[in-house]
Amino acid sequence: MKIKVGVIFGGNSVEHEVSIITAVQAMEYMDKEKYEVVPIYISKDRNWYTGGELFKMETYKDLDRIDEKALLVSLVKKDDNFALVKMNGLFKSIVETIDVAFPIVHGKGVEDGTLVGYLETLGIPYVGCDVLASSLGQDKVVQKQVLQSENIPVAPFIWFYENEYLSDSDKILENIKNLGYPVIVKPARLGSSIGITYVNSEKDIEEAINVAISYDEKIVVEKVVPNLLEVDCAVVGNHDNAETSLIGEMLTENEFLTFEDKYLSGSGKKGASKSSPLSTGFRIPAKLSKEVENKIYEVALASFRALNLKGVTRFDFLVNKKTNEVFVNEPNTIPGSLAFFFFTKKGISYTELLDKLITLGIKDYKNNSKKITSFESNVLSTYNGSKGAKGKLS
């Protein structure tokens, strides 16, 4: 019997369309002999849909007409099933059931632990990071603080909230000046290079901060690493068994890999691959010394462990080509195209990677099911209301 995999994608995120691209591509490459794929699309207004038309990219050319091509549903636990149900008047009917959920979502409001928190509440097996790891992966400030606590190198940075900037901008601008230009200004909890500005001098910093604030109330400002080379390395597995991909070197004429580089550039770029929109931005394997290459592999695995990650994560690294220093820029806990193209030249196909991820999710679910999550207690049998219960639960 085939395993029913519910691929969940979309959501109320500025990376909504990127999620669609990644999910449709992944569904195409899943082993149909082993898995029955069930698409579950979350619209920008947070409605959930399923249906065969969701396998086709053409369906998403007019997002306002999704409800004409797919069925509005809810994901619930019903008896021993995880079911997609629709309302028929006053009654609910099961449209489809799934055995395991595969979130392929990007950005704040979905990738940050919000979605997997719901899946945890339902008790359904799922692929990828848990709530804690997802949250750490999304917040560029907290992840840096965790990495620093494990002596994992990150570039110098400062961070602040929008209200702190509005109440005392002079202090924050002075802190940025002390950090030293040039800097990169980022929304702390977005991805896909959205809302990011490279700032060469003090005269442009306020505009860059205002751009970032338009996306997020938490802002991070990082000092640009000199003699910069940006490379990426993916890791697949969990704390018990993790494996690195090959390292990819970013190909861009900009100061950093932009949203346009990642998703809108043509596949005719020199050194680019036609297999994925995102792969056009990389040369794989990167041209690195063995010393730097080994350092990146070591730091990638250490970061994967420190941030409690599992599934597949792509790490962005900053390398000082002159000193060979390596800094972790950020992890991407559900990377675009699931970073499959970092693994293909290592001999792991996209279909094999997807199988590995689903198998890992089911295995983790079975292992966690063996842990004690509740125990028999007679506390409520003696509960006599709020007045009578005072002090009795301590």
PAZADO-609034 format. One record per residue (C-alpha): residue in one letter; x negated, y negated, z negated. Coordinates in Angstrom, 3 decimals, decimal comma, m for minus. Example, Ala and Ser with C-alpha at 12.3 -4.5 7.8 and 13.67 -1.06 7.14 Angstrom:
# residues 2
pt rest: a c1: m12,300 c2: 4,500 c3: m7,800
pt rest: s c1: m13,670 c2: 1,060 c3: m7,140
***
This chain:
# residues 394
pt rest: m c1: 0,000 c2: 0,000 c3: 0,000
pt rest: k c1: m1,337 c2: m3,443 c3: 0,931
pt rest: i c1: m2,095 c2: m6,029 c3: m1,746
pt rest: k c1: 0,114 c2: m9,108 c3: m1,352
pt rest: v c1: m2,019 c2: m12,240 c3: m1,533
pt rest: g c1: m0,224 c2: m15,539 c3: m2,016
pt rest: v c1: m2,442 c2: m18,281 c3: m0,542
pt rest: i c1: m1,494 c2: m21,557 c3: m2,248
pt rest: f c1: m2,553 c2: m24,794 c3: m0,555
pt rest: g c1: m1,673 c2: m28,468 c3: m0,056
pt rest: g c1: m0,549 c2: m30,455 c3: m3,087
pt rest: n c1: m0,319 c2: m34,101 c3: m4,082
pt rest: s c1: m3,954 c2: m34,942 c3: m3,360
pt rest: v c1: m5,896 c2: m37,237 c3: m1,047
pt rest: e c1: m7,561 c2: m34,033 c3: 0,200
pt rest: h c1: m4,208 c2: m32,517 c3: 1,189
pt rest: e c1: m5,008 c2: m32,128 c3: 4,889
pt rest: v c1: m8,453 c2: m30,640 c3: 4,157
pt rest: s c1: m6,744 c2: m27,999 c3: 2,021
pt rest: i c1: m4,470 c2: m27,090 c3: 4,937
pt rest: i c1: m7,463 c2: m26,653 c3: 7,261
pt rest: t c1: m9,310 c2: m24,449 c3: 4,772
pt rest: a c1: m6,252 c2: m22,332 c3: 3,921
pt rest: v c1: m5,047 c2: m21,700 c3: 7,471
pt rest: q c1: m8,551 c2: m20,690 c3: 8,456
pt rest: a c1: m8,901 c2: m18,359 c3: 5,445
pt rest: m c1: m5,539 c2: m16,700 c3: 6,107
pt rest: e c1: m6,645 c2: m15,990 c3: 9,672
pt rest: y c1: m9,797 c2: m14,215 c3: 8,498
pt rest: m c1: m8,312 c2: m12,078 c3: 5,710
pt rest: d c1: m8,439 c2: m8,311 c3: 6,267
pt rest: k c1: m4,904 c2: m7,528 c3: 7,450
pt rest: e c1: m5,514 c2: m3,802 c3: 7,008
pt rest: k c1: m5,993 c2: m4,346 c3: 3,281
pt rest: y c1: m3,961 c2: m7,468 c3: 2,495
pt rest: e c1: m0,520 c2: m8,825 c3: 3,297
pt rest: v c1: m0,910 c2: m12,591 c3: 3,343
pt rest: v c1: 1,899 c2: m14,799 c3: 2,033
pt rest: p c1: 1,447 c2: m18,546 c3: 2,710
pt rest: i c1: 2,595 c2: m20,885 c3: m0,076
pt rest: y c1: 2,410 c2: m24,548 c3: 0,886
pt rest: i c1: 2,814 c2: m27,389 c3: m1,645
pt rest: s c1: 3,930 c2: m30,601 c3: 0,046
pt rest: k c1: 2,717 c2: m34,054 c3: m0,954
pt rest: d c1: 5,964 c2: m34,555 c3: m2,876
pt rest: r c1: 5,234 c2: m31,322 c3: m4,803
pt rest: n c1: 7,827 c2: m29,053 c3: m3,169
pt rest: w c1: 6,779 c2: m25,427 c3: m2,592
pt rest: y c1: 7,428 c2: m23,659 c3: 0,735
pt rest: t c1: 6,830 c2: m20,284 c3: 2,350
pt rest: g c1: 7,422 c2: m18,786 c3: 5,798
pt rest: g c1: 5,662 c2: m17,465 c3: 8,876
pt rest: e c1: 5,348 c2: m20,884 c3: 10,546
pt rest: l c1: 2,905 c2: m21,906 c3: 7,818
pt rest: f c1: 0,211 c2: m19,744 c3: 9,416
pt rest: k c1: 0,083 c2: m22,144 c3: 12,390
pt rest: m c1: m1,855 c2: m25,428 c3: 12,404
pt rest: e c1: 0,765 c2: m26,902 c3: 14,779
pt rest: t c1: 3,287 c2: m26,768 c3: 11,936
pt rest: y c1: 1,420 c2: m29,488 c3: 10,033
pt rest: k c1: 1,267 c2: m32,079 c3: 12,800
pt rest: d c1: 4,430 c2: m33,647 c3: 11,372
pt rest: l c1: 4,445 c2: m33,106 c3: 7,612
pt rest: d c1: 7,808 c2: m34,827 c3: 7,266
pt rest: r c1: 9,470 c2: m31,926 c3: 9,112
pt rest: i c1: 8,042 c2: m29,035 c3: 7,083
pt rest: d c1: 11,430 c2: m28,301 c3: 5,542
pt rest: e c1: 12,744 c2: m27,535 c3: 9,063
pt rest: k c1: 10,117 c2: m24,829 c3: 9,579
pt rest: a c1: 9,668 c2: m23,293 c3: 6,122
pt rest: l c1: 11,738 c2: m22,189 c3: 3,156
pt rest: l c1: 11,851 c2: m24,184 c3: m0,082
pt rest: v c1: 10,944 c2: m21,872 c3: m2,973
pt rest: s c1: 9,656 c2: m21,662 c3: m6,535
pt rest: l c1: 7,001 c2: m19,287 c3: m7,886
pt rest: v c1: 8,269 c2: m17,526 c3: m11,012
pt rest: k c1: 7,765 c2: m14,359 c3: m13,022
pt rest: k c1: 10,877 c2: m12,196 c3: m12,699
pt rest: d c1: 10,925 c2: m8,867 c3: m14,517
pt rest: d c1: 7,590 c2: m7,277 c3: m13,555
pt rest: n c1: 7,227 c2: m9,265 c3: m10,334
pt rest: f c1: 5,660 c2: m12,576 c3: m9,380
pt rest: a c1: 8,321 c2: m13,839 c3: m7,046
pt rest: l c1: 8,998 c2: m16,646 c3: m4,619
pt rest: v c1: 12,658 c2: m17,476 c3: m5,117
pt rest: k c1: 15,118 c2: m19,809 c3: m3,413
pt rest: m c1: 18,380 c2: m21,219 c3: m4,649
pt rest: n c1: 21,635 c2: m20,004 c3: m3,072
pt rest: g c1: 24,157 c2: m22,238 c3: m4,720
pt rest: l c1: 24,064 c2: m21,302 c3: m8,409
pt rest: f c1: 22,089 c2: m18,101 c3: m7,787
pt rest: k c1: 18,417 c2: m17,387 c3: m7,167
pt rest: s c1: 17,318 c2: m14,845 c3: m4,596
pt rest: i c1: 13,847 c2: m13,386 c3: m4,176
pt rest: v c1: 12,316 c2: m14,265 c3: m0,818
pt rest: e c1: 8,953 c2: m12,583 c3: m1,349
pt rest: t c1: 6,723 c2: m11,189 c3: m4,095
pt rest: i c1: 2,945 c2: m11,455 c3: m4,474
pt rest: d c1: 0,368 c2: m9,445 c3: m6,414
pt rest: v c1: m2,397 c2: m12,035 c3: m6,637
pt rest: a c1: m2,583 c2: m15,792 c3: m6,067
pt rest: f c1: m5,391 c2: m17,374 c3: m4,050
pt rest: p c1: m5,504 c2: m21,139 c3: m4,654
pt rest: i c1: m7,140 c2: m22,966 c3: m1,752
pt rest: v c1: m6,598 c2: m26,532 c3: m2,865
pt rest: h c1: m8,839 c2: m29,577 c3: m2,985
pt rest: g c1: m8,869 c2: m32,591 c3: m5,248
pt rest: k c1: m7,304 c2: m34,149 c3: m8,281
pt rest: g c1: m3,905 c2: m32,810 c3: m9,308
pt rest: v c1: m4,495 c2: m29,298 c3: m7,944
pt rest: e c1: m8,166 c2: m28,217 c3: m7,919
pt rest: d c1: m8,808 c2: m29,769 c3: m11,346
pt rest: g c1: m7,187 c2: m26,921 c3: m13,292
pt rest: t c1: m3,618 c2: m28,137 c3: m12,959
pt rest: l c1: m2,571 c2: m25,363 c3: m10,581
pt rest: v c1: m4,442 c2: m22,502 c3: m12,244
pt rest: g c1: m2,995 c2: m23,618 c3: m15,570
pt rest: y c1: 0,444 c2: m22,866 c3: m14,148
pt rest: l c1: m0,773 c2: m19,527 c3: m12,804
pt rest: e c1: m2,231 c2: m18,706 c3: m16,239
pt rest: t c1: 1,128 c2: m19,504 c3: m17,823
pt rest: l c1: 2,888 c2: m17,135 c3: m15,415
pt rest: g c1: 0,264 c2: m14,475 c3: m16,137
pt rest: i c1: m0,467 c2: m13,796 c3: m12,481
pt rest: p c1: m3,900 c2: m12,611 c3: m11,279
pt rest: y c1: m5,644 c2: m15,336 c3: m9,312
pt rest: v c1: m8,844 c2: m16,014 c3: m7,398
pt rest: g c1: m11,466 c2: m18,490 c3: m8,557
pt rest: c c1: m12,205 c2: m20,653 c3: m11,567
pt rest: d c1: m10,133 c2: m20,785 c3: m14,732
pt rest: v c1: m8,736 c2: m24,006 c3: m16,221
pt rest: l c1: m11,919 c2: m25,065 c3: m18,031
pt rest: a c1: m14,251 c2: m24,444 c3: m15,101
pt rest: s c1: m11,865 c2: m26,125 c3: m12,665
pt rest: s c1: m11,682 c2: m29,211 c3: m14,884
pt rest: l c1: m15,458 c2: m29,372 c3: m15,278
pt rest: g c1: m15,925 c2: m28,971 c3: m11,547
pt rest: q c1: m13,593 c2: m31,855 c3: m10,759
pt rest: d c1: m14,926 c2: m34,445 c3: m13,219
pt rest: k c1: m18,292 c2: m35,736 c3: m11,997
pt rest: v c1: m19,055 c2: m37,317 c3: m15,371
pt rest: v c1: m18,321 c2: m34,415 c3: m17,714
pt rest: q c1: m20,037 c2: m31,899 c3: m15,437
pt rest: k c1: m23,213 c2: m34,018 c3: m15,503
pt rest: q c1: m23,061 c2: m34,202 c3: m19,290
pt rest: v c1: m22,720 c2: m30,411 c3: m19,527
pt rest: l c1: m25,609 c2: m29,870 c3: m17,106
pt rest: q c1: m27,788 c2: m32,310 c3: m19,037
pt rest: s c1: m27,056 c2: m30,372 c3: m22,247
pt rest: e c1: m28,556 c2: m27,305 c3: m20,526
pt rest: n c1: m31,594 c2: m29,282 c3: m19,305
pt rest: i c1: m30,436 c2: m29,008 c3: m15,701
pt rest: p c1: m31,607 c2: m32,096 c3: m13,766
pt rest: v c1: m29,114 c2: m34,686 c3: m12,501
pt rest: a c1: m29,845 c2: m38,117 c3: m11,038
pt rest: p c1: m29,669 c2: m41,102 c3: m13,434
pt rest: f c1: m26,101 c2: m42,413 c3: m13,716
pt rest: i c1: m23,665 c2: m44,519 c3: m15,685
pt rest: w c1: m19,895 c2: m44,241 c3: m15,878
pt rest: f c1: m16,928 c2: m46,293 c3: m17,034
pt rest: y c1: m13,155 c2: m46,557 c3: m16,994
pt rest: e c1: m11,218 c2: m49,088 c3: m14,941
pt rest: n c1: m9,938 c2: m50,924 c3: m18,036
pt rest: e c1: m13,523 c2: m51,290 c3: m19,345
pt rest: y c1: m14,598 c2: m52,867 c3: m16,069
pt rest: l c1: m11,625 c2: m55,212 c3: m16,010
pt rest: s c1: m12,222 c2: m56,326 c3: m19,603
pt rest: d c1: m16,024 c2: m56,708 c3: m19,425
pt rest: s c1: m17,306 c2: m56,480 c3: m15,863
pt rest: d c1: m20,452 c2: m58,448 c3: m16,676
pt rest: k c1: m21,679 c2: m55,771 c3: m19,071
pt rest: i c1: m21,058 c2: m52,967 c3: m16,578
pt rest: l c1: m22,651 c2: m54,881 c3: m13,698
pt rest: e c1: m25,699 c2: m55,456 c3: m15,884
pt rest: n c1: m25,879 c2: m51,743 c3: m16,695
pt rest: i c1: m25,796 c2: m50,967 c3: m12,974
pt rest: k c1: m28,537 c2: m53,518 c3: m12,349
pt rest: n c1: m30,664 c2: m51,829 c3: m15,012
pt rest: l c1: m30,007 c2: m48,454 c3: m13,363
pt rest: g c1: m31,589 c2: m49,908 c3: m10,222
pt rest: y c1: m30,423 c2: m50,310 c3: m6,636
pt rest: p c1: m29,606 c2: m48,669 c3: m4,301
pt rest: v c1: m26,751 c2: m46,767 c3: m5,947
pt rest: i c1: m23,802 c2: m44,597 c3: m4,976
pt rest: v c1: m20,392 c2: m45,591 c3: m6,384
pt rest: k c1: m17,821 c2: m42,789 c3: m6,672
pt rest: p c1: m14,370 c2: m42,054 c3: m8,029
pt rest: a c1: m15,222 c2: m39,547 c3: m10,764
pt rest: r c1: m12,573 c2: m36,963 c3: m9,893
pt rest: l c1: m12,259 c2: m36,862 c3: m6,105
pt rest: g c1: m14,041 c2: m34,866 c3: m3,428
pt rest: s c1: m14,660 c2: m34,737 c3: 0,345
pt rest: s c1: m16,674 c2: m37,993 c3: 0,072
pt rest: i c1: m13,450 c2: m40,003 c3: m0,296
pt rest: g c1: m13,783 c2: m43,426 c3: m1,942
pt rest: i c1: m17,591 c2: m43,285 c3: m2,031
pt rest: t c1: m19,787 c2: m46,298 c3: m1,165
pt rest: y c1: m23,557 c2: m46,574 c3: m0,730
pt rest: v c1: m24,645 c2: m49,916 c3: m2,207
pt rest: n c1: m28,022 c2: m51,460 c3: m1,386
pt rest: s c1: m27,809 c2: m54,632 c3: m3,423
pt rest: e c1: m25,965 c2: m56,480 c3: m6,160
pt rest: k c1: m23,921 c2: m58,573 c3: m3,722
pt rest: d c1: m21,921 c2: m55,524 c3: m2,558
pt rest: i c1: m21,378 c2: m53,734 c3: m5,853
pt rest: e c1: m18,053 c2: m55,282 c3: m6,877
pt rest: e c1: m16,381 c2: m54,396 c3: m3,589
pt rest: a c1: m17,616 c2: m50,818 c3: m3,922
pt rest: i c1: m16,246 c2: m50,553 c3: m7,458
pt rest: n c1: m12,877 c2: m51,867 c3: m6,309
pt rest: v c1: m12,759 c2: m49,213 c3: m3,578
pt rest: a c1: m13,464 c2: m46,463 c3: m6,113
pt rest: i c1: m10,908 c2: m47,860 c3: m8,573
pt rest: s c1: m8,237 c2: m47,673 c3: m5,865
pt rest: y c1: m8,586 c2: m43,871 c3: m6,065
pt rest: d c1: m9,382 c2: m43,182 c3: m9,721
pt rest: e c1: m9,521 c2: m44,923 c3: m13,088
pt rest: k c1: m12,827 c2: m43,221 c3: m13,960
pt rest: i c1: m15,907 c2: m44,316 c3: m12,012
pt rest: v c1: m19,457 c2: m42,977 c3: m11,802
pt rest: v c1: m22,433 c2: m44,889 c3: m10,430
pt rest: e c1: m25,555 c2: m42,892 c3: m9,546
pt rest: k c1: m29,053 c2: m44,092 c3: m8,749
pt rest: v c1: m30,056 c2: m43,027 c3: m5,238
pt rest: v c1: m32,847 c2: m40,459 c3: m5,253
pt rest: p c1: m35,815 c2: m41,832 c3: m3,247
pt rest: n c1: m37,126 c2: m39,963 c3: m0,190
pt rest: l c1: m33,755 c2: m38,260 c3: m0,153
pt rest: l c1: m32,887 c2: m34,955 c3: 1,441
pt rest: e c1: m29,372 c2: m33,593 c3: 0,778
pt rest: v c1: m28,965 c2: m29,837 c3: 0,813
pt rest: d c1: m26,256 c2: m27,437 c3: m0,269
pt rest: c c1: m26,231 c2: m23,918 c3: m1,684
pt rest: a c1: m23,181 c2: m21,801 c3: m2,502
pt rest: v c1: m22,826 c2: m19,230 c3: m5,263
pt rest: v c1: m20,300 c2: m16,370 c3: m5,347
pt rest: g c1: m19,480 c2: m14,166 c3: m8,329
pt rest: n c1: m19,059 c2: m14,748 c3: m12,052
pt rest: h c1: m21,244 c2: m14,941 c3: m15,182
pt rest: d c1: m21,841 c2: m11,184 c3: m14,986
pt rest: n c1: m22,964 c2: m11,007 c3: m11,351
pt rest: a c1: m23,633 c2: m14,045 c3: m9,175
pt rest: e c1: m25,309 c2: m14,333 c3: m5,780
pt rest: t c1: m26,552 c2: m17,364 c3: m3,855
pt rest: s c1: m26,009 c2: m18,114 c3: m0,183
pt rest: l c1: m28,605 c2: m19,513 c3: 2,160
pt rest: i c1: m29,365 c2: m23,210 c3: 1,744
pt rest: g c1: m27,927 c2: m25,700 c3: 4,216
pt rest: e c1: m29,462 c2: m29,049 c3: 5,149
pt rest: m c1: m27,050 c2: m31,915 c3: 5,765
pt rest: l c1: m27,074 c2: m33,423 c3: 9,250
pt rest: t c1: m25,853 c2: m37,001 c3: 9,260
pt rest: e c1: m26,910 c2: m40,444 c3: 10,427
pt rest: n c1: m25,213 c2: m42,028 c3: 7,399
pt rest: e c1: m26,625 c2: m42,565 c3: 3,905
pt rest: f c1: m24,604 c2: m39,560 c3: 2,718
pt rest: l c1: m22,353 c2: m36,932 c3: 4,321
pt rest: t c1: m19,059 c2: m38,763 c3: 4,913
pt rest: f c1: m15,502 c2: m37,479 c3: 5,277
pt rest: e c1: m15,823 c2: m38,100 c3: 9,023
pt rest: d c1: m19,048 c2: m36,063 c3: 9,166
pt rest: k c1: m17,370 c2: m33,176 c3: 7,395
pt rest: y c1: m13,999 c2: m32,987 c3: 9,109
pt rest: l c1: m13,729 c2: m35,291 c3: 12,130
pt rest: s c1: m17,064 c2: m34,888 c3: 13,905
pt rest: g c1: m17,280 c2: m32,873 c3: 17,099
pt rest: s c1: m18,853 c2: m29,450 c3: 17,248
pt rest: g c1: m21,226 c2: m30,552 c3: 19,958
pt rest: k c1: m23,633 c2: m32,161 c3: 17,489
pt rest: k c1: m27,160 c2: m30,808 c3: 17,740
pt rest: g c1: m27,654 c2: m27,871 c3: 15,399
pt rest: a c1: m23,954 c2: m27,622 c3: 14,595
pt rest: s c1: m21,806 c2: m24,529 c3: 14,427
pt rest: k c1: m18,419 c2: m24,266 c3: 16,152
pt rest: s c1: m17,048 c2: m21,870 c3: 13,523
pt rest: s c1: m15,843 c2: m24,496 c3: 11,083
pt rest: p c1: m15,198 c2: m28,252 c3: 10,981
pt rest: l c1: m17,362 c2: m28,540 c3: 7,874
pt rest: s c1: m20,259 c2: m26,503 c3: 9,266
pt rest: t c1: m20,989 c2: m29,240 c3: 11,823
pt rest: g c1: m22,714 c2: m31,186 c3: 9,034
pt rest: f c1: m25,389 c2: m28,582 c3: 8,207
pt rest: r c1: m28,503 c2: m26,831 c3: 9,472
pt rest: i c1: m28,618 c2: m23,322 c3: 8,010
pt rest: p c1: m31,087 c2: m22,297 c3: 6,751
pt rest: a c1: m32,576 c2: m25,611 c3: 5,681
pt rest: k c1: m36,202 c2: m26,416 c3: 6,449
pt rest: l c1: m37,691 c2: m26,329 c3: 2,959
pt rest: s c1: m40,869 c2: m25,211 c3: 1,293
pt rest: k c1: m40,650 c2: m21,917 c3: m0,575
pt rest: e c1: m41,215 c2: m23,828 c3: m3,828
pt rest: v c1: m38,178 c2: m26,081 c3: m3,320
pt rest: e c1: m36,076 c2: m23,235 c3: m1,972
pt rest: n c1: m36,707 c2: m21,070 c3: m5,035
pt rest: k c1: m36,062 c2: m24,011 c3: m7,348
pt rest: i c1: m32,670 c2: m24,647 c3: m5,722
pt rest: y c1: m31,669 c2: m20,984 c3: m6,068
pt rest: e c1: m32,685 c2: m21,017 c3: m9,729
pt rest: v c1: m30,856 c2: m24,253 c3: m10,532
pt rest: a c1: m27,737 c2: m23,178 c3: m8,595
pt rest: l c1: m27,384 c2: m19,992 c3: m10,649
pt rest: a c1: m28,092 c2: m21,832 c3: m13,926
pt rest: s c1: m25,482 c2: m24,491 c3: m13,076
pt rest: f c1: m22,928 c2: m21,837 c3: m12,107
pt rest: r c1: m23,337 c2: m20,261 c3: m15,541
pt rest: a c1: m23,420 c2: m23,544 c3: m17,487
pt rest: l c1: m20,154 c2: m24,743 c3: m15,960
pt rest: n c1: m18,338 c2: m21,401 c3: m16,554
pt rest: l c1: m17,721 c2: m20,994 c3: m12,833
pt rest: k c1: m16,482 c2: m17,985 c3: m10,888
pt rest: g c1: m15,258 c2: m17,275 c3: m7,385
pt rest: v c1: m17,198 c2: m19,337 c3: m4,850
pt rest: t c1: m18,733 c2: m22,747 c3: m5,523
pt rest: r c1: m20,818 c2: m24,931 c3: m3,243
pt rest: f c1: m23,430 c2: m27,036 c3: m5,022
pt rest: d c1: m24,644 c2: m30,301 c3: m3,506
pt rest: f c1: m28,315 c2: m30,980 c3: m4,262
pt rest: l c1: m30,478 c2: m34,094 c3: m3,978
pt rest: v c1: m34,153 c2: m33,471 c3: m3,191
pt rest: n c1: m36,977 c2: m35,975 c3: m3,405
pt rest: k c1: m39,040 c2: m34,895 c3: m0,396
pt rest: k c1: m42,169 c2: m36,571 c3: m1,767
pt rest: t c1: m42,169 c2: m35,119 c3: m5,296
pt rest: n c1: m40,122 c2: m31,941 c3: m4,604
pt rest: e c1: m37,823 c2: m32,845 c3: m7,501
pt rest: v c1: m34,391 c2: m31,188 c3: m7,279
pt rest: f c1: m31,227 c2: m32,705 c3: m8,781
pt rest: v c1: m27,717 c2: m31,273 c3: m8,946
pt rest: n c1: m25,334 c2: m33,748 c3: m7,339
pt rest: e c1: m22,041 c2: m31,925 c3: m7,937
pt rest: p c1: m20,269 c2: m28,561 c3: m7,634
pt rest: n c1: m17,313 c2: m27,946 c3: m5,321
pt rest: t c1: m15,264 c2: m25,219 c3: m7,018
pt rest: i c1: m13,025 c2: m24,643 c3: m3,975
pt rest: p c1: m15,279 c2: m25,851 c3: m1,157
pt rest: g c1: m14,137 c2: m26,725 c3: 2,328
pt rest: s c1: m13,911 c2: m23,559 c3: 4,456
pt rest: l c1: m14,812 c2: m21,773 c3: 1,180
pt rest: a c1: m18,448 c2: m22,334 c3: 2,213
pt rest: f c1: m18,311 c2: m19,134 c3: 4,275
pt rest: f c1: m20,816 c2: m20,366 c3: 6,849
pt rest: f c1: m23,519 c2: m20,509 c3: 4,156
pt rest: f c1: m23,133 c2: m16,741 c3: 3,776
pt rest: t c1: m22,724 c2: m15,557 c3: 7,394
pt rest: k c1: m26,418 c2: m15,870 c3: 8,266
pt rest: k c1: m27,127 c2: m13,847 c3: 5,140
pt rest: g c1: m25,050 c2: m11,022 c3: 6,613
pt rest: i c1: m21,789 c2: m11,637 c3: 4,709
pt rest: s c1: m18,889 c2: m12,318 c3: 7,091
pt rest: y c1: m15,974 c2: m14,592 c3: 6,193
pt rest: t c1: m13,685 c2: m11,553 c3: 5,942
pt rest: e c1: m16,136 c2: m9,860 c3: 3,569
pt rest: l c1: m16,440 c2: m13,017 c3: 1,466
pt rest: l c1: m12,659 c2: m13,295 c3: 1,136
pt rest: d c1: m12,437 c2: m9,622 c3: 0,150
pt rest: k c1: m15,161 c2: m10,154 c3: m2,455
pt rest: l c1: m13,272 c2: m13,127 c3: m3,925
pt rest: i c1: m9,913 c2: m11,335 c3: m4,121
pt rest: t c1: m11,503 c2: m8,226 c3: m5,639
pt rest: l c1: m13,285 c2: m10,379 c3: m8,220
pt rest: g c1: m10,037 c2: m12,157 c3: m9,155
pt rest: i c1: m8,213 c2: m8,850 c3: m9,700
pt rest: k c1: m11,153 c2: m7,400 c3: m11,659
pt rest: d c1: m11,307 c2: m10,452 c3: m13,945
pt rest: y c1: m7,555 c2: m10,208 c3: m14,536
pt rest: k c1: m7,863 c2: m6,556 c3: m15,554
pt rest: n c1: m10,782 c2: m7,309 c3: m17,869
pt rest: n c1: m8,969 c2: m10,220 c3: m19,514
pt rest: s c1: m5,862 c2: m8,057 c3: m19,944
pt rest: k c1: m7,858 c2: m5,860 c3: m22,309
pt rest: k c1: m8,490 c2: m8,754 c3: m24,679
pt rest: i c1: m6,202 c2: m9,424 c3: m27,661
pt rest: t c1: m3,936 c2: m12,385 c3: m26,894
pt rest: s c1: m1,296 c2: m11,943 c3: m29,598
pt rest: f c1: m0,717 c2: m9,972 c3: m32,764
pt rest: e c1: 2,166 c2: m8,873 c3: m34,927
pt rest: s c1: 3,113 c2: m11,432 c3: m37,548
pt rest: n c1: 6,006 c2: m11,930 c3: m39,925
pt rest: v c1: 5,465 c2: m15,688 c3: m40,268
pt rest: l c1: 8,822 c2: m16,563 c3: m38,699
pt rest: s c1: 10,707 c2: m14,088 c3: m40,876
pt rest: t c1: 10,089 c2: m16,348 c3: m43,888
pt rest: y c1: 10,683 c2: m19,618 c3: m42,052
pt rest: n c1: 13,508 c2: m21,597 c3: m43,730
pt rest: g c1: 13,387 c2: m24,832 c3: m41,749
pt rest: s c1: 10,948 c2: m27,720 c3: m41,831
pt rest: k c1: 11,672 c2: m28,618 c3: m45,451
pt rest: g c1: 11,238 c2: m25,147 c3: m46,848
pt rest: a c1: 8,240 c2: m24,334 c3: m44,690
pt rest: k c1: 5,998 c2: m27,123 c3: m45,949
pt rest: g c1: 2,645 c2: m25,665 c3: m46,969
pt rest: k c1: 3,634 c2: m22,063 c3: m46,263
pt rest: l c1: 1,693 c2: m21,724 c3: m42,985
pt rest: s c1: m1,683 c2: m22,663 c3: m44,444
***
